[in-house]
């Protein structure tokens, strides 16, 4: 928006005052924040109006606010006779007609392979092709950049349109598709790009679905020997799934409209409040999860394993599309990190001293990671990435798994061994549900587990760690014993086509995958604290949230949490395994009812949700008589549960007495038994270019202690001459830069240099040739000219794009002055190497890897912190010196980003540090190099600021000093 004196006087409110008068015309906002606020206000105003036709407003990434015209769904646009047809509609209909026509032309023997290949092709184009287009649009705005570069939306008269014949076709098609609130010339570039993208999506999605239906029709038939009842049941279930699938799609479209249905938020945004009800309360990502059950309904109608397997492939591909394309974009767009809370500028030294004194009273003088209200977030237990062979629980889990699998494989599947493995699984399941349930019940009512450890002078944190170890070990053995028992009882089928053998295995594997997904979803929602029932141990402020899988189910483990157990039972088809599955489910329900639910009721009270999203929608769909009958059944079940609870309460004293006797006897028992040639091919377009006309000059931040860095080269392991300072015959000195600090590169090239020239950063040892680069830059490159590459990241870091300088304009005294082009760029953040070593910049020609010039080599070094070179404070501590040395390094590790990088030692790290593990890993690498101490990344995230981290470093150095073999300085633990 052009600014005028009146505009500036109104500030950011000017746009909101003027837009309602002319809402149909796009307007440029003063900033992205102003555009977002404006769109929210305008959409809120439209929601409050009573007129039937309401406008929707959106905004582009550049801040253009515009009216989003109403569009119609793909099916009605293509097949409704009342809708005007576009050129792209004719292309889609023709393609579909060809696919359908070929079905009647091809012989039956060719239909199955042809339509199978056709569907797999269109599915690959859907998930792979569209997925790639959306990925590059999300991460680099590649599609909008391409349309802008090609000028296909520019009038041909301007001369900017590289495809002028397309302009009238696109204009007619788009204005035919959207008769209201739309003008082709005035619509934002991003919106027109989305409309063009939709045309491609229409073709791919319709061809994908029609190919699948024709493939199912080609494979369809009635199984030999199938009874009439089985045929009726198969068709009834199949059509029920198809109807449910249709409702899912229609209800999802009702909520998200065409905007989200066709991935509009990859191009522009609509800021408004949406109510995600209906199908969005029943399943996560319903269009990709339950929205594919129709495929399995069609598989039932076709009675074909081929259709079933190709449906599973399509569903898996769709989940991959969700995981790698949609979910990262949703997280980035709708769930950005919260802004950092900064310390007030008026914080006094007395306040800081007081907080330091409070920290100093902690165990081992460490900054507090755990408290009586919450456990330490460091050193988690769940997941392969958290496996630690220095921890007794992990070692025990690994050894027990090796023992159980070895015993299973080395013993014969005879009846005695089968009985042993089934009995072992029963014992572990009873212990896991009843034994651990009893411990949690005593902890909930009397804090018995915590009291035991406090009795011996230990903390709540220690009780929590021991509980986590026992629970993790018990859970692992419970499911491992079940798997080994199933292995012993399983018999490999001799004929996979017999009866329902193949179907049983397909359903079984699908249910195992469902349970694995359920566990991951539960852990993602609960975290380590909720997974191990942390609210039984820590008196934190009750806060109950229903996110993730808990938005749809109150207790996922009640229904689908044991789906894999039943899946294995179906595959084994053994009475013993079915007995184990029933026992597991009954004990899990008992654990939820008698342990978890009473504690939740006591802790959260009335804030507990009675009906989950799935239950609420199912009840809403039931007829009134059934709903009344269900209420009566619920009352009977509640009365029964109350009777069982009273019975258990009366039996508790006897159980406790027996438990104490067993423990005392066990204690007494344990007390008693106690010449290569390289030929480089020169590209033809290098003719006439002289490498001597190219040059790279570097500018960066030198190390904090360059003398110390130079001195560290003398390790004492050299000979007598090697320990002497080198004799220099020139003024050149080794170029050293600070770890993580931005590096400016000033380049010079001849006037006829390539428009797509680029500069990359490499380790010197990675390239054998000085003429051609044969290793990827891994994203560490910047273009010399802005806007010549489709990748947005290529322009990130350009300070001065290519600029022509005549020979007479040189200000310095050069021996030979020539016409040339110059530019400047800055390598920072992800474009740097986050390690130490010797590096170089390489200037490459015209989008290729031919090297025109190479910069001087430079070294990235992190100097050791030496207590002998710093002053101690009045108490003899070196912590102020550690803080001073650490702060600039931490700022560099956080890309000097004002949103996350601290300005002072007391300022908290930004929230992005917790979400992006790379920042914490950069810091721990620097700490290891500077101080010789290795921390886990979680320590950086938990400490939260430089002062706490410095305190931890100082304490760790003093603790490790007696074990250090270094003699550089007293109390300086250097890892050798």
N, C-alpha and C positions, 0 to 999 in steps of 0.2 A: 504494500500500500504506500503510495506516495504521501509524504508528510507535508503538511501545511501548517501555518501558524495556529490555525484553529484546531488542527488535529492534535498537535502537541499539547495544547491547553487542556484538551479533554483526556489525554492519556490513553490508557488501554480501554477505557469505557467507550471511546468514540465509536469503535467498531460495533459494539453491542447496541449503541443507540441508533446507528444508521442502517444496520442490516434488516431489521424487521420492516423498514419502509420499502426496500427492494430485495426481498429474500431470494428471488430467482437468480440474481446475478452473483457470481463468485467474488469474494473480496479477500484481499491479502491482509492477514492479521500482523500486528507488530511483533509478535513473538509466538512460539509454539504454545507457551502457557496461556497466553491470551486467546489463541484459537481454541484450545481445549475448553477453557472456561466459557467462551462464547457459545460453542456447540452445545455444551451441557445446558446452558440457560435457555437457548432456543428450543432444544428438544423437550425440556421441562415445560416450557410455555405451550408447546404443541400438545403435550399429553394432557394439559389442563383444559384445553379448548374442547368445545362440545361438537364441533363440526365433524362430519364423517370422514372427509378426505383430509388427512393430516400430513403435513410435510415432515420430512426427516432431514436433518442437517448433518454434514460430515466435514472432515478436514483432512488435508493432505499433509505429508511430513514437512513440507515447506511452510505450512501455516495458512494455506488458502481455505477459507470457509465457504461452503457451497451447499446448495440444496441437492440432496440425493434423490434422483427421480425414482419413482416406483417401477420395478421390473416384475415380470411374471416368470413362473417356473418353466423349466425346460420342456416338459411334456405338453403342457397346454399351448406353449408357443409353437411347437413343432406340428402338433396334430389337430389343433382346434381350427375348424374351417372359418371361424370368424376373425382369426388373427391374420394379419398381413404377413406374407412370407418374405424372408430376406434371401439374399444369394447364399449365405451360409446355411440357412435352413434347407434350401433346395439341395445343397451338397450333402447334408446329413441324411435327408430323406432318400436321396439317390443311393447313398452308400448302404443304408439299411435295406432298401429294396433289393439291391444286388445280393446282400447276404441272405435274405429270405428266399429270393428267386433261385439261388444256387442250391438251396436245400432240396428243391423239387427237381433240379436238373442232375445233380450228382447221383451216382449209384449208391445204394445203401452201404456198400463196403468202404466208400471213400468219405462218407459224411462224418463219421466219428473222428478220424485223424484230421480232416480238414478243419472242422469247427473246434476241435481241441487245440490245434495250433493257432487258429484264429483268435480264440479266447485268450490263450496265454500271451499272444502278441499284444492284444489290446490291453490286457491286464498289466503287462510290462510297460506299455506306453502310459497307462494311467498312473501306476504307482512309481515307476521309474522316471518317465518323461515329465509328467506333471509335477512329481515330487522334486525333480531337479530344478524345474523352472521356478517353483515356489521357494525352494531353498536359496537360489541365487537372488531372487527378489527380496527375500527376507533379510539376507545378509549383505547384499550389495546393491539393492534396487536395480538389478541388472535389466529387467524387462522395461521399466520406465526409462532407464537410461538409453536402452536400445531404440525405443520409439522416439525419444527426443533427438538422438543422434541421426536416425534415418529421416526424421521429419515427416513421417507418413500422415500426421495429423495437421500439417501446415498446408495452407492453400498453395497450389502449384505456382501461382503467380509470384510468390515470394522467392522462388528458386531454391528453397531449402529442402523441398520434398524430393527424396531420391527415387521414389516410386509414385509419380504423379497419377498414373492410371488407377491406383488404388483409392485415391482420395474420394472421388464421387461415389464409388461403391460403398466404402465405409460410411460415408456421410448418409447416404440413403438408407443403408441397413440399420444404423444406430438410431436415426430419427424415426424410422418405421417401427423399430422395436420399442421406442420410448416416445410416445406422442406428447406427453405432458412434462413440463418443467425441465425440458432438455433442449439445448442448442449445441450442435456439434462444435462450432467455432469457440463457444464460450466455456464449454466444460473443461475442467482441469485435465491436464495430461494424464494424471494417475487414473482418473475415472475412465477416460477413453481407453487407456491401456487395459484396464480390467474388463471392459466390454469386449475388446478384441480377444483377450484371454478366454472369456466365456465362450466365444464361438468355437475355439479349439476344444474346450472342455465338453461342450455339447456333443461334438463329433465323437470324442473318445469314450465318454460315458455311455452314450446310446449304443455305439458299436460293441462295447464291452458287454453290456447287458444282453443285447440281442444274440451275440455269439454264444454266450453262456446258455441262454434258453434253447437255441437251436442245437447246441451240443447235448443238452439234457434230452431233447426230443429225439435226437439220433441214437442215444444210448438207452432210451426208455423201453420198458417191457414188463412182463409179469413173471416173477420167478417160477420156475418149474415146481409143481407140487404145492404151491401156496394155497392155503385154505381160503374160503370166502371171508371168514371172520378176519383173518390176517390182512386180506386185501382191503376190506372196509376200514379196519383200524389204521392201516398205512395211509390210505387216502385221507382219512379224517384228520390224523395228526399232521400230515403234510400240508393240507389246505389251512389248518389252524395256524401253523407256523407262518405260512405265506400271508394270511390275513393280519396276524400280529405284526409281521414285518412291515406290511403296508401302513398299519396304524403308527408304528414307530417312525417311519419316514415322514408321514404327514404331520404328526405331532411335533417332530423335531423341526420341520420346516415352518410350522406355525410360530415357534419360538424364535428361531434364528433368522428367518426370512432368507431372501436370495443373497443378502450381503455376506453372511457367514457360510451359507450353503456353497457358494462359489468362491470362498476364501478371499472375500473382499478386504479383510483387515490386513492382508499382505500388501495392499496398494494404498488404502486410505482408511481412516478411522471414523467411527460413529460413536460419540460419547453420549450414552443414555443408560437409564436403569432398565435392565431386563429381568423378568421374572422367570427363572429356570424351573418351571413346574412340569407336571405331566411326566413324559418319558425321561426327562432329565433328573427326576427324583428316583428313578428305578435302576439306572445303570450308568456307570461312567462312560463318557463318549458314546452315547447310545447309537449314533449313526454307524459306528464302526464295530460295536460289540453286539448288542442284541439286534441291531439293524441288519445283521447278516444271517439271522436264523431262517429267513426265507430261502436262502441257498440250501439249507439242510432240509427244508420242506420240499423243495423241488427234487432234491436227491431221493427223498422217500417216494415221491410220486414216480420218479424214473426207475426206482428200485435198482440202482446201478452203483457199484463201488467206484467206477470211473468218475461219475458225477460227484460222488462224495469226496473223493481224493482231490479232485480239481477245485471243489468248494473249499476244502481245507487250505489248499495252496493260496487261493484268492484271499481267504480270510487272514492267513498269516502275512501275506504281502500288505494287506491293508493295515494290520497292526504295526508292521515295520514302517509304513508311510506315516502313521500316527507318531511313532516313537522318534523318528529321525527328522521329520519335517514339521508336523503340526505342533506337537508338544513343546519343542524348543521355542517356536515362534510365539505360542501362547504365553509361555513363561516370561519371555522377554518383553512382550507387549503389554500384558495385563497384570504382571506381578513383578514389577521392577523393585530393586532394593530400596528400602526406606532411607530417607536422608539421615545423615549422621547427626547425633545430638552433640552439639559443641558445648564446651565448658563456658560458663559466663565469664565475660571479660573482667569482672570485678572480683574473681576468686583471689583470696589473699593467701599469703604464705602460711598464715596460721592455720587456715583450713587444710592446706596441703599437708602441713606437718601433723595435724591431728589424724588425717586419713592414713598417713604413713605409720603413725604409732599404732593405729588399730590393726594395720596389716602386720606390723612387727610381732604382734602377739600370736600369730598363727604358728602351726607346727612347722618346725625347721625354718622359720622366718619366711616361708613361701607366701606369695600373695594368695588370697583365698580363692580356690576353685570350687570347693564344696562347702556347704553349710548345713545347718539343721533343716533348712527349707528345700534344698535341692542338692543332688549329688554332683560330682565332678563330671563335666561333659567330655573329659579327655579319656583316651584309652578305652574305646568301646569294645564290645565283645562279639557282636553279631556281624557276620560277613567275612569273606575271604580276605578282604583288604585290611581287616582288623586282626587277622591271625598273628599271634606273637608267641614264638617258641620259648620265650623267657617267662611265660606265664603258665603256672601249673595247670590251669583249667584247659588251656589250648593243647598242651602236651598230652594231658589225660584223654582229651577227646580224640586226638590223632591216634594215640596208641590203642585206645579201645576200638576205634574203627578198623584199624589194621588187624587187631585180634579177631574181631567179629567176622570180617570178610574172609580172613584166612581160615577160620574155623568152618565157615560156610562152604568154602570151595574145596577144602581138604577132606571133608567128611562125606560119606555116601548118603544118598537120599532114602535111607531105610526108615522104617516106622519108629524105632527108638529115637533116632536123631530128629526126625520130624516132630515127635512129641516134645523133645527137649527144646527145640527152637520155638515152638508155639507156646510152651509153658514159660519160656524166657520172655517172650513178647507180652504175655499176660501179666507177669510180675512187674515188668517195667511200666506197663500202662497203668496198673493199679497204683504203683508208687508215684508216677507222674501226676495222676489226677487226684488220688485220695491222699497220698503222703504229703505232697507239696501243698495240696489244698488245706490239709490240717495245719501245716506250718503257717500258711497265710491267714487262716482263720484265727489262730492264736496271736499272730502279729497284729491283726486288725483290732482285736478286742483287748489284748493285754500287752502288746509290744514285746512279746516274749522273746522273739529272736533278737531284737535290738538289746533288750535287757541282759541277755547272756553275754554279749560282747562288752557292754558297758561295765559289767561285773568284773571283768578282767582288765579294766582301764583302757579299753579301746573305744573307738568312736562309732558313730552311726555310719560313717563312710565305710569303715571296715566291715560292719555287719552287712551293708549293701553289697560290697564286693564279694563277700563269701556267699551271699544268697544268689547273686547273679551266676557265680560259678556253679553252684549246685543245680540251679534251674537249667542252665545251659547244658550241662552234662546230662541231666535227666531227660531233657527234651530230645537231645541227640540220640541217646540210647533207646528211648521209647520208640522213635520212628525207625532207627537202625535195626532194632530187634524185630519190628514188624516187617521190614523189607527182607531181612534174612529168613524169617519164617515163611514169607511168601515165596522166596526163592526155592526153599526146600520143598514146598508143596506144589510148585508150578511144574507143569509138563508141557514141553514144546509140542504144538499140534502137528500131527502127521499130515493132515489135509486142511489147509487154510480155507478152502471153499466149502467145507462141510458146515451145514447149519448156519449158526450165527457166530462162528469162530472169529472170522475177520472183523465183523462188526463189534464184537466184544472188545477186541484189542484196540480198535480205533476209538471207541467210547472210553475205554480205560485210560489210554494215553491222554485223551482230551481232558478227562477229569483230574489226572495228575497235574497237567499243565495249569488247570484252573486253581488247584490248591496252591501250587507254587506262586502263581500270580497273586492269590489271596494273601499269602504270607508276606510277600514283598509289599503289597498295598497296605497291609496292617502295620508293618514296621515303618513304612514311610509316613503314615499318619500318626502313629504312637511315639515313634522314636525309641531310643534305648530306655528312657524313663518309663514309658507306658508299657513297652514289651515285657519288662521284668516287674511290672506291678509296683512302680516306684511310689505311688500314693499310699501304699501300705507301710512305707518306711519313712517318708519325709512329710512333714507337716507344712506343705506348701499351701498357698492360697487356692482354694478350690476353683478351678476354671475348666469348664467342660465345653469342648468344641466338637462339632460334628463335621469333619472335613474328610476328604479322600473317600475311601470305601465306606467309612462310617456315616457318610451322608445318605447312603442308600440302605444300609443295614445296621441295626443297633449292635448285634453280635454276629459278625461274619462267620466266626468259628462254629456257631450253632448250626448253620446250614451248609455253607460251601467251604468252611474251614477244614472239613474232613473229606472233601470230594476225592482227593487222591487216594485215601484209604479205601474208599468204596470202589474207585477205579481199579486199584490193584486186586481187590476181591473179585471184581467182575472178570478181570483177565485170568486170574487163577482158577476161578470157578470151583473153589474148594470150600467144603463146609467149615473147616477149621479157620480159614481166613475170613469167611463171612462171620463166623462167631467173633473173631477179633475185631472186625469192623463194627459189629453191633455193640460189643463191649466198649470200644473206644468212643462211640457216639453217645452211649448212655452215660458213661463216666464224664465225658465233656459237658453234657447237659447238666449233670449233677453238680459239677464244679461251678458252672455259671450260676446255677440257681442257688446253691447253698454257700458259696464262698464269695464269688465276685459280685453278685447282685446285692446281697445285704451290705457289703462294704460300700458299694456305689451309692446305695440308698442312704446310708449313714453320712457319707461324705458330701454328696451333691444334692440330696433331698429332692425337692420339687422340680429342680432344674433338669432332672432326668427326663429324656424324651420317651414317651410311651409307645408311639408308633414310628417305625422307620419310614423312609421314603417309599420303599416297595410296599410295605403293609398298608400305608395310607392310600396309595393308588389302587391296590387290590380291593380294599374295603369299599372304596368309592365306586368300583366297577361292579360289586356284588349287588344282587337284588335285596330289597329290604327284609324279606323273611329270612334269608340266609344270614344277613348281618345280625338279626335278632337272635338267631340260633347260635351264632358264633359267640355273642355276648354271654349266653347261658353257659356254653362250654368253658369259656374263660373263667367264669365264676366258680364252676365246679373244679377246674384245675387249680385255681388259687386256693380254694378250701383244702384240697388234697395236699398241696405244698405246705400249707400252714400246719396241717396235722403231722406231716413228716418232719418239719422243722421242730415242732414241740417234742416229738419222739426222740429226735437226736439230742435236743437240749437236756432232756431227762437222762439220757444215757451218757452224757459227757463226763460226769464225775467218775463213773466206772471205767470209761475208756482212759481217762487221764491217769487214774491209779495204776492201771495196767501198763501204760506207757512209761510212767516213772519207774516202775519195777524193772522193766526191760532195760531202761537206760542205766540204772544203778548196777544191775548184774553185768551189763556189758562193760562198764567202767572197771569193775573188779577183775573181769577176765583179761582186759587189756593191760591192767597194772601188773599182772603176773606174767604175761607173754608179750611182755613188751617188744747287465749291459743291454738296456731296453731302448729302442728307437721309437719315437712318437712322430707320426705324420698327421698333420692337421690340414683338413680341407678348408680352403678359404671360400667363403660365400661370394657369389658373383656381385652382389650389391655392395661389397666392400671396396670395389675398385674405385680409385680416386680419393680414398679416405686415408689420411696419414695419422697413425696412432700418436705421433708426437704432438698433434694438435689437440689431444684430449688430456685432461688433467683433473685430479681429485684432490681437494684440500680438506683437512679434517679440523674440527673444532670441538672440544669436549671439556669435561670437568676432570682435572687431574686428581689423583688419589689424595686423601686427607693428609697422609704422611708419605710424600714421595721418597724422602730419604730412607724411611723405614722400609719401604717396598724395595728400594735398591739394595739395602743392607741384607734383606732376607734372602737374596740370591746366594749369599755366602753361607752355606749350611754347615761348614766345617768338615764336610766329607771330601773336599777337593784336595789336590796336592798343594804344595807350598806356593807355587806360582798362581795356581787357580784361586787362592784366597786373597791375592793382591788386587787392588783396584785396577780395572782395565785401562790401558793407555789409549787415549783417543787422538786421532789425527785429523779430527774435524770438530766442528761445534755441534754436530748432531747428537742428540740424546734419545734414548729409547722413549717412544711415545707410550704413555700410560694413561688410561682413563679410569674413572671411578666406576665401580660395579653398579649397573642399572641406570647410570646417568645418561640423559639424551646426548646424542652425538650429531653435530651438524656437519653436513657434507656440502661443500661448494664445488660445483663441477664446471668445467670449461670444455666446449666442443666446437668444431667448425660450423659455419652457417648451414652447410648441407647435411648436417647430422640427421639421423633417422627420427621421425616423429615419435616412434615407439621405443626410443632408447630408454634404458632403465638401469638402476644401480642396485646391486645386491650385496648383502653382508654374509661373509663366509669365514669359517675357520681355515687358516692357511693350509693345514695338513689335509684338508678334504679335497684339494684339487691338485692333480699332478701336472696339468697343463697350464701354462700362463696365457695361452691364446684362446682356449675354449673352455667354458665351465661345463663340467659334466656331472654336477650334483645339484639337486633342487635347493632353492633358497628357503623353502619351508615358510613362505610368507614374509620373509625378511627382505623385501624389495620395495622400491618406490620408483614411479615413472618420472621422467624428466619433464614431460608435458602433461598438463592437466586435461582430463577428459578423453584421452585417446584410447584407454583401455576400458572394457565394459565392467571390470572389477572395481568397485568403489574403493577397496582397500589400497589399490595402486596409487590413489591420489592422497591418501592419508599420510601426512608428513611433508607434503610439498609446501615450502615457504615462499619460494620465488620460482614460478614456472619459467620455461625457456624464454630468454630475453636477449635480443640481438644487440651487440656492441660493435661499433665501427672502430677501425684502427686508430682514428684520431681522437676517440673518446677515452682512451686509456689514461688513467690518472697516475699510475705508477710508472716508473722508468724501466720498461721492459726492453731487452736488447732487440727483440724482433716483435713488432706490433702488427697484429693481423685482425681482420674482421672475425668475430666469433660469437658464439651464444654462451650465456652463462645462466646458472640457476643455483638454487639452494634448497636443501631438504634436511629434515631432521628425523633421525631414527630414534624411536622411543617406544617403551612398552613392549608389546608383543613382537615388534620388529627388531628387538635386540636379542642377543644370546644371554641367557641367564645362568652363565657359568664363567669360570675363569679360563684364560688361555690367550692365544695370539690370533688375531683376526685381521681381515682386510676387506676393503670395499672393491667391487669390480663393476666397471662401467660396460654395459652390454649394448650391442647395436640392434636397433630396429626390431625389438620383440624377440630376438634370437639369443643365443648364448655365446656369440662371438665377442671376445673381450677386446675392448679398445684401449683401456688403461686400467691400472691397478693402483690403489692408494698405498701410502706407506703402511707397513705393518704396525699394528698397535697392540698393546697388551692390556687386558682387563685383569686387575689384581685386587685382591682384598687383603689389606695389611693386617698382620697379627696385632692384637691388642697387648701391649707390653706394660705391665704395672710399673716398671722401672722408669718409664718415660712420662708418667702422669703424676699429678699431685693428689694426695689424699686429703679428705676433709678433716674437720676437727676430731671426729670419732675414729679416724684411721681407715675409713671406708673409701673405696674407689668407685662407688656407685655413681656419683655425679659425673666422673670421667667416662664411665660406661654409657650413661645416658647421652652424654655429649657426642660420643663416637657412634652410638647406635641410631640416633634420631635421623641424620641425613641418609643413612643406609636404608632405614625403614621407609623413608619418604621416596627414595628411588625405587624400592621394591613395590611400592604402591603406585608406581607410574607418576608420582607427584600430582596425583589427581586430588583436587581440593575436596571432593566428596568422600574420600576414604583416607587420604594421607594426612597424618597428624601434623599440626604446626608446632605443637609443644609436646613435651614428654608426658603431660597429663591428659592430653586430648585423646578421646576414644577413637579407635579405628572405625572406619565406616562399615555399614552392614554388608557391603559387597564382599568384604574380606571373608565372612563366614560362608558365603555362597560360592565364591570362586577360590578353590583351594590353591590355585597357582600363587596367589599373593603370599599366603602363609609359607608355602614351600620355598619361595625366594628368600624369605626372611630366615628360615632355619638353615638354609645353605650358607647365607652370609654369617650367621651366628657361629656356625661350625667352623668356618674359615677364620673368623676373627678371634674366637675365644676357645676353640677346640672342644666345644660342648655340642652334643647332638640332642636336639629336642624333636618331638613329634609336632606336625603342623597344628594339631588341636591345641597345643600349649599356647601358640601365638594367638589363636582365636579366643581362647579362654582368658588370657591375661588382659587383652583389650586395649592396652596402651603401652607406651615405651617405658614408663616408670616401673610398672609391674614386671615387664620383661627384663629390664635391667636388674631389678631385685632378684629375679629368679636366676639370672646369669651369675651374679655375684655369689649367691648362696651355693649354686652348683659348683662354682670354682673352688670355694672354700671346702666343700664336702669332698670333692675329688682330688684336692691338693695332695693329701697323703699318698695317693695311689699314682701320682704323676711321675713319669720318668724324666720329665724335662727339668733342666736346671737353669732355664732362662730367667725365671723370676720366682720368688717364693710365692706359693699359692696360685700359680698359673698352670692349670692342668692342660697340657698339650697332648693331644692324642697322636700317638706314633703309629 
